[in-house]
Amino acid sequence: MEPQRIGIIGGTGPQGKGLGYRLASRGHRVVVGSRSRERAEQTAAEIGSRIEGASVRGLTNDEAAVGTELVIVAVPYEGHAELIQSLADALSGKILVSCVNPLGFDKRGPYGLQTPDGSAAEEAARFAPNARVVGAFHHLSAPNLWNDSPHLADEDVLVCGDDADAKATVVELVHDVTAGRGVDAGALRLARVLEPLTAVLISVNKKYRVRSGIALTGLSEPTQR
């Protein structure tokens, strides 16, 4: 797809950094956001050092949301509501991609947390009502993203949302992240299923010492490229 200016809120974390690296390597102009501008600048420099001619900047979360066309939220669920509320005006009219997974951990392993709105993506839609919220990238391994693993091309990224055009844009963007398929999985409310499914993959990974992903059978070519 044509290069876009993409902000990554929480871009200094493993998932955000990996997504930023993949997107910058495909020519997108990436803005790494963080509560700390210094940390954002350090991560941006780390990404940029791996890609000749890459456009990567480090700014605060507020600045990353204001100055970009599409915003990816890759933060822990704790504090998610307050963050989205604080960015609501800046996110107005923009595509907001949520890859937040509300998860808990106890002696029995990982599990999905119950959330007031059913999912983090739906929570984002409530607190930023004028944003075009799409859920995607929940199940991608952060190390695989950062290590440029070719195995991601064998995985499918399930994309959910209620805005058809926004969802189609993210389905297309998937190919720039993984070189694989983006799959339109339906309405935004299905994030209630996609987000906690990450706990299943974490459990599989621990059991078999792998970095598992999701691949659907029976589809011909669900992506829009």
C-alpha positions as CSV (number, residue, x, y, z in Angstrom):
1,M,0.0,0.0,0.0
2,E,1.0,3.7,-0.3
3,P,3.3,4.8,2.5
4,Q,1.4,6.3,5.4
5,R,2.4,8.3,8.5
6,I,1.7,5.8,11.3
7,G,1.8,6.5,15.0
8,I,2.4,3.7,17.5
9,I,1.2,4.4,21.0
10,G,3.3,2.3,23.4
11,G,5.9,2.0,20.6
12,T,8.7,1.3,23.1
13,G,7.3,-2.0,24.2
14,P,8.1,-5.3,22.5
15,Q,5.0,-5.4,20.3
16,G,5.0,-1.8,19.4
17,K,8.7,-1.8,18.6
18,G,8.3,-4.9,16.4
19,L,5.4,-3.4,14.5
20,G,7.3,-0.1,14.1
21,Y,10.3,-2.0,12.6
22,R,8.2,-4.0,10.2
23,L,6.2,-0.9,9.0
24,A,9.3,1.3,8.6
25,S,11.0,-1.4,6.6
26,R,8.2,-1.2,4.1
27,G,8.5,2.6,3.7
28,H,5.9,3.9,6.1
29,R,6.8,7.0,8.1
30,V,6.7,5.7,11.7
31,V,6.3,7.8,14.8
32,V,7.2,5.9,18.0
33,G,5.1,7.2,20.9
34,S,5.8,6.8,24.6
35,R,5.1,8.6,27.9
36,S,8.8,9.4,27.9
37,R,10.1,11.3,24.8
38,E,13.6,10.1,25.6
39,R,12.6,6.4,25.5
40,A,10.7,7.0,22.3
41,E,13.7,8.6,20.7
42,Q,16.0,5.8,21.8
43,T,13.6,3.2,20.3
44,A,13.2,5.2,17.1
45,A,17.0,5.3,16.8
46,E,17.2,1.6,17.4
47,I,14.7,0.9,14.6
48,G,16.2,3.3,12.3
49,S,19.7,1.8,12.7
50,R,18.4,-1.4,11.2
51,I,16.8,0.2,8.1
52,E,18.8,2.4,5.7
53,G,16.8,5.5,4.8
54,A,13.9,4.7,7.2
55,S,11.7,7.5,8.5
56,V,11.3,6.9,12.2
57,R,10.8,9.5,14.9
58,G,10.3,9.3,18.7
59,L,7.7,11.5,20.3
60,T,5.3,11.5,23.2
61,N,2.1,9.6,22.9
62,D,0.1,12.8,22.5
63,E,2.4,14.0,19.7
64,A,2.3,10.7,18.0
65,A,-1.5,10.7,17.9
66,V,-1.8,14.2,16.7
67,G,0.7,14.1,13.8
68,T,-0.2,10.8,12.1
69,E,-2.9,9.4,9.8
70,L,-3.3,5.9,11.4
71,V,-2.6,5.1,15.0
72,I,-1.7,1.7,16.5
73,V,-2.3,1.2,20.3
74,A,0.1,-1.4,21.6
75,V,0.0,-0.8,25.4
76,P,-0.7,-3.1,28.4
77,Y,-4.3,-3.1,29.4
78,E,-3.7,-1.5,32.7
79,G,-4.2,2.2,32.3
80,H,-5.6,1.7,28.8
81,A,-8.9,3.5,29.5
82,E,-7.2,6.6,30.9
83,L,-4.8,6.7,28.0
84,I,-7.5,6.5,25.3
85,Q,-9.6,9.2,27.1
86,S,-6.6,11.5,27.1
87,L,-6.0,11.0,23.4
88,A,-9.7,11.1,22.3
89,D,-9.6,14.5,20.5
90,A,-6.3,13.7,18.7
91,L,-7.8,10.4,17.5
92,S,-11.0,11.9,16.1
93,G,-11.6,10.8,12.5
94,K,-8.5,8.6,12.4
95,I,-8.1,4.8,12.1
96,L,-7.3,3.5,15.5
97,V,-5.8,-0.1,15.5
98,S,-6.0,-1.8,18.9
99,C,-3.8,-4.8,19.5
100,V,-4.3,-4.7,23.3
101,N,-4.8,-8.0,25.0
102,P,-6.4,-7.8,28.5
103,L,-4.7,-10.8,30.1
104,G,-4.1,-12.1,33.6
105,F,-1.7,-14.7,34.9
106,D,-2.0,-17.0,37.9
107,K,-0.6,-20.4,39.0
108,R,-2.7,-22.1,36.3
109,G,-1.3,-19.9,33.5
110,P,-2.6,-17.1,31.3
111,Y,-6.3,-16.2,31.0
112,G,-8.5,-13.5,29.5
113,L,-9.7,-10.7,31.8
114,Q,-13.3,-9.6,31.8
115,T,-13.6,-6.0,30.7
116,P,-16.4,-3.4,31.2
117,D,-17.0,-3.1,27.4
118,G,-16.3,-6.7,26.5
119,S,-12.9,-6.0,24.9
120,A,-10.2,-3.4,24.9
121,A,-11.1,-2.5,21.3
122,E,-14.7,-1.8,22.3
123,E,-13.4,0.2,25.3
124,A,-11.3,2.3,22.9
125,A,-14.4,2.9,20.8
126,R,-16.3,4.1,23.8
127,F,-13.6,6.5,25.0
128,A,-12.7,7.8,21.5
129,P,-16.2,7.7,19.9
130,N,-15.0,9.6,16.8
131,A,-12.1,7.3,16.0
132,R,-12.5,4.5,13.5
133,V,-11.5,1.6,15.7
134,V,-10.2,-1.7,14.3
135,G,-8.9,-4.7,16.2
136,A,-5.8,-6.4,14.7
137,F,-2.3,-7.8,15.3
138,H,-3.3,-9.4,18.6
139,H,-1.6,-12.8,18.1
140,L,1.7,-11.8,16.5
141,S,4.9,-12.8,18.4
142,A,6.9,-9.7,19.3
143,P,10.2,-11.5,19.0
144,N,9.2,-12.7,15.5
145,L,8.3,-9.2,14.5
146,W,11.6,-7.7,15.7
147,N,13.8,-10.6,14.4
148,D,12.3,-10.4,10.9
149,S,11.1,-14.0,11.1
150,P,9.8,-15.3,7.7
151,H,7.4,-17.6,9.6
152,L,5.0,-14.7,10.0
153,A,4.1,-15.0,6.3
154,D,2.5,-18.3,7.1
155,E,0.2,-16.8,9.7
156,D,-3.1,-15.0,9.3
157,V,-3.9,-11.7,11.1
158,L,-7.6,-11.6,12.0
159,V,-9.1,-8.1,11.7
160,C,-12.4,-6.9,13.2
161,G,-14.2,-3.6,13.1
162,D,-17.5,-1.9,12.3
163,D,-16.1,0.7,9.8
164,A,-15.7,-1.2,6.5
165,D,-13.3,1.2,4.9
166,A,-11.1,1.4,8.0
167,K,-11.1,-2.4,8.3
168,A,-10.1,-2.8,4.6
169,T,-7.2,-0.4,5.1
170,V,-5.9,-2.5,8.0
171,V,-6.4,-5.8,6.1
172,E,-4.2,-4.3,3.4
173,L,-1.7,-3.0,5.9
174,V,-1.2,-6.5,7.4
175,H,0.8,-7.6,4.3
176,D,3.3,-4.9,5.0
177,V,3.8,-6.2,8.5
178,T,3.9,-9.9,7.9
179,A,4.0,-10.5,4.2
180,G,1.0,-12.8,4.9
181,R,-2.7,-12.5,4.9
182,G,-5.1,-10.2,6.6
183,V,-8.5,-11.7,7.2
184,D,-11.7,-9.7,7.7
185,A,-13.1,-11.5,10.8
186,G,-16.2,-9.5,11.2
187,A,-17.6,-6.9,13.6
188,L,-15.7,-5.1,16.4
189,R,-17.5,-7.1,19.0
190,L,-15.5,-10.2,17.9
191,A,-12.5,-8.6,19.6
192,R,-14.0,-10.2,22.7
193,V,-13.0,-13.5,21.2
194,L,-9.7,-12.5,19.6
195,E,-8.1,-10.8,22.5
196,P,-8.3,-13.6,25.1
197,L,-7.3,-16.1,22.4
198,T,-3.8,-14.8,22.9
199,A,-3.8,-16.6,26.3
200,V,-4.3,-19.9,24.5
201,L,-1.2,-19.2,22.3
202,I,0.9,-18.2,25.3
203,S,0.0,-21.5,26.9
204,V,0.8,-23.5,23.8
205,N,4.1,-21.6,23.5
206,K,5.1,-22.5,27.0
207,K,4.1,-26.1,26.6
208,Y,5.9,-26.7,23.3
209,R,8.6,-24.0,23.5
210,V,7.5,-22.4,20.3
211,R,6.1,-19.0,19.0
212,S,2.8,-20.2,17.7
213,G,0.4,-18.2,15.5
214,I,-2.9,-18.6,13.7
215,A,-3.5,-19.8,10.2
216,L,-7.0,-20.5,8.7
217,T,-7.8,-23.2,6.2
218,G,-10.3,-23.0,3.4
219,L,-9.7,-19.4,2.3
220,S,-8.6,-18.6,-1.2
221,E,-7.4,-15.0,-1.1
222,P,-9.0,-12.9,1.7
223,T,-6.6,-10.0,1.6
224,Q,-7.0,-6.8,-0.3
225,R,-3.6,-5.8,-1.8
